[in-house]
Amino acid sequence: MRHTHRSRLAVTAVIAVAGLGLAACGSDDGESGGTSGDAESIAAVIKGLDNPFFQQMEAGIKDGAGDLKVNVQAASNITDTTGQLDKLNNVATQNPGCVIVNPIDGTNLVQGMAQLAAKDIPIVNIDSPVDAKAADEADAEPDTYIGTNNVDAGTMAGEHMASLLPDGGKVAVIGGIAGDVTSNDRIEGFTTGAGDGIEVLPTVAANWARDEALTQAATILRANPDLKGFFVANDDMALGVARAVSDAGRTGEVDIISVDGVEDGLKGVESGELSAVVAQYPYAIGEMGVNACRAAIAGKDLPDDVTAPVALVTADNVADALKAAPAPFEEYDDPFADLVE
């Protein structure tokens, strides 16, 4: 199953492999040892299904599993670090052939990963990276990582905002949880992409919550009547910002760009509430995670690091994005699928 990028649409769907080619992780001789678990089954432990992003991820994992038995476990919410670890520890006792992990933070699943590594069960890390130092100290390094380059996604958003505001202006930034790496990377990229012509206001945290983003945006709009735009670190918060802009009677005057590409975000672009979203594809990330597990179970060498596809979705291409959702609307390379052809 090989996907190739052909369209002229504004899409970045680059699969980047870090290091020198397809070097296996943590292997001195470049050979992978397959699995000591049940080669007919895989498991996944992901973030909370209260968020549509992770619902799409779950769908990609299940759809990609095919004839493999698949067990998907999810944290109860975005802060349930201990509960998520408990689910991984339970999965480790079941000895699946491979496990996909999507940790809430960089360290909360390391203890469970150490149990898997001790049993020679491959670990595929998706979306949110495990802290490399903590994993190394626990001898629990994942076999591969698959995720969005959030700095690049933010840069794409910043460049588009600059194109919408050629004369410059103030742009507010609504982030996720203060100190969150994903949020910080997106904001860093946005600031770089926006360039010197845009006055980027200090970041305000809204904890990934739509209601908090609405409240924060309303405050910002009152304090800055000349505001030209918002950059928002995810779609759910962006829809809260859009409500605040509407309440202020400024829909169509204040541009809003976010990162995620969940269906509600795409519909926001379609309706004109949002100017654009930089779409990640959790469905594709989940599916690629399954293909990585297939390759690991088969004893294939895995690339260390793979960058998942992203796409800039505007009014010009949102119909294509909605038609294909939750899958990417552009073809892309999946090196793991190539390994198991």
N, C-alpha and C positions, 0 to 999 in steps of 0.2 A: 504494500500500500504506500505509494509515493505520491505526495502532493507537491505541486509546483506553483510558484507565484507568477501570474501572467498579467493581471489587470492593471489598468491605468488609475484605478481608484486610489484615494489617499490612504494607503495601507502600508504599515511596516509589519512584515511577517517573517522576520529573520530568525533563523535558528542558529544561535552562536554556540560553538563548542570551545570551551576554555582549554588551554594547554595545547599539547602537540597531538592533534588528531584524537583518535578514540582510545585514549589510555585508560586502563581500568583503575578505579579508585583503590587505594590501599593494597595494591598487589605488586610484589617485587618482580614477578616474571611476566606481568601483563596478562595473565590468564585468570579468568573468573571461575569460581568453583561451583556454580549452580546453587542449589539449595539443599538444606537438610530437612526442610519442612515438606508439607504435602504439596507436591508439584501441581496438583489440580485445583488449588485454591489460593486466593489472595485475600488480604484484609486491608482496610484503610481506616485511619483515625484522623478525622478532619475537624475543622472549627464548626461553630453552631449553625444548625439548619434554620435558625430564625432569620438568617440573612440570605437573600436570594442568590448572592454570589456563590455561597457554599452549597446551595441547592443545585445550582448548575454544575458545580464540581462533582457532586454526588451522581448526578445524571450521567456525566461523562465517564465516570468510573464504572458505573453499572452497565452502560451501553457498550463500553469498550471491552468488558469482561468476556462477552461471548459465551463460550462453553466452560469457562472457568467458574468455579464457585467463588462468590464474592461476598464479603462481610464488611459493610460500611458502618462505622461507629462515629458519632459526633458529640462534641462537647455541648453542654446545655446552652451556653452563650459564650460571647467573646471574652469573658473574664474567667471562665471555668477551667483554670489551669490544672487544678488538682483532679477534678472530675475527668478531664481529658486524659491525664496520666493513668488514672485508674482503668480507663477503657483500654489503653494500650497495654497495660500490664496484664489484663485479662486476655487480650488478643495473643500476647506472647505465650500464654499457657496452651493455646490451641494449635500452635506449630503450623501456621499457614506457609505456603511456599515462598511468599514475599509479602512485605508490608509497606503500604504507602502512608507517610506521615505528613500532616499539615499542622505544625505546632502553633499554639496561641502565642508563645514567645520563644526566644532562642534557646531556652534551657529546660522548659517544663516537661518535655518528653524524653530527655536524655537518659534518665534512669530506665525507662521502658525499652529504649533503643539498645541499651547495653545488654539487656536480657536477650533481645533478638540477635545481636551480634555474637553473643556467646554461643548461640545455637547455630551460627552460620546461616541465618535467615536473611536474605537481602533486604535492604531498606532503601526505599525511594522517597526522597524528600521533595515535596511540591509546595509551591506558592510562597510560603514563609520559611526562610532558611534557618536551619538549626545552627546555633552558635558553634563555630568551628573549633574554638579552643576547648569548650566544654565537652564536645563530642570526642575530640582527640584524647582528652584526659580520661574519659570513661571508656575508651576503646570502642566507640560506638559511631564511627563515621558512616554517614549514608553512602550508598554506592553511587548515587547520582543526585543532582538537584535540578528541578525543572521549575522555572518561574519567570515572571515579568521583570524586566529591567525597569524599575520604577523611576529612576532618574530619567531614562530615555522617554518614558511615558509622560512625565511631567514636562520635559523639554518640548515634546510635541504639542502639549497643551499651551505652553508659553508662547511658542512660535505662532500658533493659531490666534491666540489672543492679540499678539502684536499685529497680525494681519487685519484683525477686526478693528483695531484702534490705531490706525496709522499716524494719528496726531497725538498719540500718547494719552495719559490720564491715570487716575487712581484706580487701582485694582485691589480689592480685599482678598484675603486668603483665609479659608476655613479649613483647619486641619482636623485629624482624628484625635486620638489620645495623645496628650502632650508627651513628647519623647519617643513616640512610636517610630520605629525605623522606616516602615513603609510610608507613612505619612510624611516624614521628614524628607525622604528621598524624592517623593513626588513634588514637594514644595521646592526643594533644591533645584530640581530640573525645571520646574515652571519659572522660577526666578531667572535662571540662566537663559531659558528660551525666550522670555519676554523682552529681555534686553534693556538698554538704558532708557528707552523712550517711555517705558511704563513705570509708574510709581507704585511699587508693591508695598502695601501696608503691612504692619506686623501681623504675624499669624495669630489667629484666635482658635482655640481648641473647642470642638463640639462633640468629642468622644464618639464619633462615627454615628451619631444619633440625629434623625431628621428633626425632631422637636427642638433639640438643643441648637441645631444649626439655624432653624427658623428664628429662634430668640436672639441668637448672636447676630444674625444678618439684619434683623430689624433694628437692633442697637446701632450697628455700623451705618446703616442707611440714614438714620436720624442724625448721626454725628458727621456724616459726609454726604451732603446733598449733591455734590459734584461727582460722586462715585460713578465710574464707567463700567466696572466689571467685578466679577467674583471668580476666583479659582477655588474649587472645592475638592477635597481629597477623595471623596467617593460619591457615587450617584445618589445614594439615599439622602445624604446630607444636602446635596445639590437641590433635590426636590423640596427640601425644607427652605432653602435659600430662595428658590423660585416662588414659593408661597409668600415669603416676606417681601420680595420685589413686587409681586402682584398686589399685596395689601397696601404697599406704598404707592400704587398706581404707576409703576415704572417698568412694567413688562414691555419689552422691545427697546427700552432705552439702556438697560444694564445687561451686559453680556455675562453669561454663566457657562463655565466650562468645568467639567469634572472628569474623573477617571473611574472606570469600572466596566460600563457597557452592559449592565443588567437590563432586563426587558423594560422595566419602568423608566430607566434612564434613556433608553432608545426612544420610548414613546414620548418622553419629555422633549427630545430633539424634534420628533415628528410634529408635536403640537406647538413648538416654538417656545416652550417654557425654558428650555436649555439651548444654548447656542451650539454646543458640540459636546461630545464625550470622547475620551480616548478609551476605546473598548479593549479590555483584557478579555481573555476567553477561558474562564474557569472550566468550562466544558472540555475544551481542548487540553487544558492542563491535566484534568482528570484522566482523559483518554490516553494522553501521552504517558501518564504515570502507570497505567495498566500495561501499555506496550513495553515500558521499561521493565516492569516486573516479568513479563513474558520472556524478554531477552535475558534477564538475570537468571531466571529459572532454567533457561536453556543453556546457561553457562557462557553467554556472550559477554565480551568486554563492553562496558558502558562508558559513554562520555561523562566526564566529571560534572559538567555544567551546561545546561541547555536553556536558552532564552525562548520563552513562549511568545506567540504572535500577539501583536497589538495593532489597532487600527483607529485612525481618526474618523469619527462618524459625524457628519454634518447633515444639513437638510438635503444636500445633493445626493447622498448615498444611503440615507437612513432606511429607505424602503428595502434596499438589498439586505441591510443588516437585520432588519426585523424578519424578513422572509427566511433567512438562514438561521436565526436564533434558536437555540443557544450556541450553535456551532459557528465558527468563523464564516464570514461571507466571502472570504478569499482563500484560495488554496495556499498551503504552507508545507514546509518540509518537516517531517517527523523522523529523526534519525533512528528512533527505537523501532518504529514500524519497519524501517528498512532492514534492521537486524533480524527480524523474525519472519521476513517474507519467505 
